């Protein structure tokens, strides 16, 4: 390589070339192209629309495979170009351009690597995140709303579709509980390890004496299972309550008692829904999520397996997975991976990809 390339950039290019070999070898272009061709053939079959749900699934899978194929092909070309360009650099300006390209390729390659690790049964599905306030009074309710905003901002950053399904405002501030649906490629695979208890330490804005307060919020993550027909629910096992919806800021979502809360009596599972316009629509949506939860319990009867997917969380000291410390110092630390950052506000603004990546890599190595 030309001496105009500094040692740090030279090392990055070498490391990138070595890393790309192992990752890209896992994605056979011929196999991907054959999969795209087969899905395109299925999507053009007129009979596919006899089952709209199946048609939607095929088209979504086709789109994902096409994007993956394009990414792999582009990466192979970019890495070849980087190595060729590195041999002919003559000016520092060109070196800056090369460094920028290397950074972009590193990010894309990292995303591809994470995608290759998400192979569990439900990873490709959309996700529902349920947020429940734990110990800490008004501060905990405020923290729950901070986490709700964090996940909504994360979804927006990723280009996912984000829907607010349920929102129960707090007594003085924040929320008591909320649920959002995040739709997009591998939404559940990326977010499933967010299940657990989140802990906030800060000077309480609700305490006149300015004391430090510790608060807890529980997060549950559920995959939106498209085919949950194998789960049979007896009507006598359900208690269905209706109530008036309330939106963020106290605004009414609907002036009638359209919100629905379904309790599955044998298991104690509770699902609330208020996003839809009618009571019937909310009931259908709530039953769908309830079936997804019951399907997980059916497939994973052991308690530890249930924790893996949904998070057997109580929002207390003993069940923490991440700490957000704002006083006496700034730090967000994942207690499972040890991954730590010092910019709390960035995390609360939805910058959580590095936490998710660290957890996915940790589970792959177990």
N, C-alpha and C positions, 0 to 999 in steps of 0.2 A: 504494500500500500504506500501511497505517496506520503511523504513526511508532513505535508500540510494538514493531515488529519491528526488531531490530538489523541493522546493515549486513551482517554476516557471513551471517546467516540469509537475508536478502533476496537476497544474491548467490548463495547455494546454491540457492534456489528458481528463480532465473532460469537458472542453469547447468543445473539438473535438467530444466527445461522444454525448453531447447534440445537437450540431449543425448537426451532421451526421444523427441523428434520423429524423429531419424534412426534410432534403434534400433527403435522400435515400428513405423515405416513398413516395416521389413524383414519384419515378421510380419503378414501379411494375415489378419485374423480369419476372413474368409469361406473362404479357402483352407484354413486350419487346421481349420475346422469340417467342410468337405467331406472332408478327409483322415480326421478322426475318424469321420464317418458311414460312409465306405467300409470302414475297418478294423473298425468294429462289425458291419457287414454280413458281412464275411469271418469274424469270430469266432463268429457265430451259425450258420454253415454246418456241419451235422453232419459233413460229409466232412473237415473240417479236422483232426479227431482221428485220421485215418488216418495222418497224419504228425505225431507229437507234437512233434518239433523245430520244424517249421514253425509249428505252433499256438502254441508257446511264444514264438516270435519275433514273431508277429502280435500276441499279447496284450501282450507287452512294449512293442512299438511303439505300440499303442493307448493303453496307460497313459501312456507318455511324451508322446504327442501331446495327450492329455486334460489332463495337468498343464501343458504348455506353453500350451495355449489358455486355461486358467484363469489362469495367471500373466499373460499378455498382457492379458486382459480386466480383471483386478484392477488392474494397473498403470495402465491408461488411466483407470480410475475414480479411483484414488488421486491421480494427478497433477492431475486436474480438481478434486478435493476440496481438495488443498493450495492451489491457486491461489485457489479461492473462499474457503477458510478464512482465508487470509492477508489478505484484504480486510476481514475483520470482527473481527480480533483486538482485544481490549480490555484483557486482563489478561496479566501476565507468566506466570501459570500456564498459560494457554492457549498462550502462545508456547512454553513448554517442551514441551507436548504436540505442537505442530506440529513443533518441532525433532526430536523423537523419530521422528515419522512420516517426516519428510524423510530421516533417517538410514536407516530401514528401506527406503524406496523406492530410495535410492541404492544400497544393497547388492543389492537384487533386480534393479535395472536393470543393474548391473555384471555380475551372474551371467548375465543374459539376453544381454548383449553378448558375453561370453566364449563362451556356448553357440552364438551365431550364427557365431563364427569357427572352430568345430570342424567342418570339412566334409570332411576327408580320408576315404579309403575305410574305414579301420578305426576311426575315432574313436569310434563308438557302442559298440564292443565292450568286454567285460571285459578286464582286464589281468593278466598274470603278471609279477611283479617278482622277478628273481633277483639275489641279493646275494653277491658274492664278495670275500673278503679279499685285499688287495693287500700292498704293502710296509709294513712297520712292526711285524712280529712280533706279540706278544701285544696291544699297544695297537691294532693294526689289527683284530685279531679282536674286541676289545671294541668298537671303533668300528662294526664291521659289525653287531653286535647292537644298538647304539644306533640305527642306521639302520633295522634291521628293526622295532624298536619304534616308531620315528617313522612309518613307513609304515602300520603296523597302527593306530596311534592316529589317523592322518589318515583312514584308511578308516572308523573308528568315528565320527569327527567328522562325516563327510559322510553317514552313514547307509548306507554301502556294506556289503556282506557280505564279510568277510575270512576267508580260509582259509589255514592254514599247510600248505604242500604238502611242504616238505622242510626239514630242519634238521640240520646237521652241526656239533656243538659243537667249540669250539676246544681247543687243547692244555691251556691253563691257565685261560683265561677266554674269554667271548664265543663267537663262531662262526667256522667256516671258510667256511661257505656256508649259504644258506637261500633258500627260494622261497615266495612267498605269491601267492594269487589274490585280486584285488579285483574284486568284481562290483557293477555299478550303472551307471546311465545315463552314458555318455561317460567311463567309467573310464580307458580307454586314451587317449582324446583329452586328458584332463587330465594324465595321468601320463607320457606318452611321452617328454617332454623331460627326465625325471629320469635317463634313460640317460646314463651317463658316469662319470667318476671323481670321487668326493667325497673331500675332504681335511680332516683334523682336526689342529689344533695345540693342544697342552695340556701341562701338567705331568703326566708319566706317573705314574699311581698304582701302576705295577708296577716303578718304578725307585727303588731305595732312596736314591739320591742326589738325587732330586727334579728330574731334568733334563727339559727341554722335549723333547717327542717329536712328530714329524710322521708321520701314518699315512694310508693310502690304502685306499679300498674302491670296487669297481666295481659299478655297478648296470646291469642289463639289463632292458628293458621290452618285453614281447611281447604282442600282441593275441591273445585267445582266438578264433581263427577257427572259426566254426561249420561252414562248408562247406570243408573242405580235401581233399575227395575227389580233386581234380585232381592232388594230389601222390601219386605212386606211389613206394613204398619197397620195394626188394628186400630180402628177409630176409638175404641174404648180405652186405648192406651194414651190418648191425646187429651190435653186440656188446652182449649183455644180461647184466648182472651183478646178483646179488641179495645183499642184506646185511641185517643186523639194524637196525631203526629205532631212533633215539634222539631223544628229545624235549627241550624246554627244561629246563634244570636237571639234565640227565642222566637224567631219567625215561624209562623204556622206553615207546615208543608201542605196540609189539607184541613179544611174546616170541619170535616166529618170524622167520625170514629173509624178511620180506614186502616190504621196501623194494627198489626196482628202479632201476638205473642203466642207461640206454640210450645207447650211443655210436654216432653215425652216422659210419661210417668214412670215406666220401668227403669229408665236410666237417669232421670233427672235432667236431661239435656234440655236447654231452653234456647229457642231461636226467635228473634224479633225481626220484623220487617216493616218498613214504613215508606219505602222509596216509591212504590208503585202508586197509581192513581186510584185504584179501587181496593176494597177489602179482599175481593176474590183474587186479584193479581198478587197482593201481598201474601195471601195464604199459600198460593201456588209456589211463590218464590221461597217462602220460609220452609215449606215441605221439601223442596229440592235440596236446600242446605241441610236440613235434618237428615234426609236420606244419605247425603254424602258423609255426614258424621257417623251414622249408624253403620254404613258400609265399611268405614275405617275400623270401627270396633269389631265388626264381624271378621274382617281379614286379619286383624291384629289383636287377638284376644288377650295376649299377655300385657300386663300393665306397662312394661318398659317399651313395648312396641307402640302402645297408644301414646306414650310421651313423645316418641320419635316424630309422630305426625302432627298431633293436635296440641301437645303440650299440656301435661297434667299440672296446671299452674294454680298456685294459691295466692300469689302476690304477697309473699312474706320474705323475711331475711333468708330463710333456708332454701329458697328456690330461685335465686338470682341468676341471670345470664348476662346482664350488661349493666354497668354503672355509668351514670352521667353526672359528673361532679362539676359544679359551677362555683363552689366555695368550699375551702379556702384557696383552691387552685382550679385550673381548667383542664378537664380530662374526660374522655369517654373510653372505657375499657371493656372489652368482651372478656368475661371471666372464663370462657371455655377455651378460646384460642389464644388469649393473652394479647390480642391485637389492640393497640392503643393509639389514639390521636389526641391532640391538645386543643383542637378547634371545635368546641362544643356546638357553636352556632351553625357551622357548616353541616354537621351531622344532623342537627334538628331541622335544617333546611332540605334534608333529603339525600345528603351525600353519604350513603351507607353501603355502596357497592363493595368497598374494600373489606368491610366486616363480613358481608355475605360471601365474598370470594374466599376469605380466610377459613370460614366455617365449611364451605363446600370442599376445599382442599384437605382440611383436617379429617373430615368424614371419609374421604376417599382413601386416606392413608391408614385408617383404622383396620 
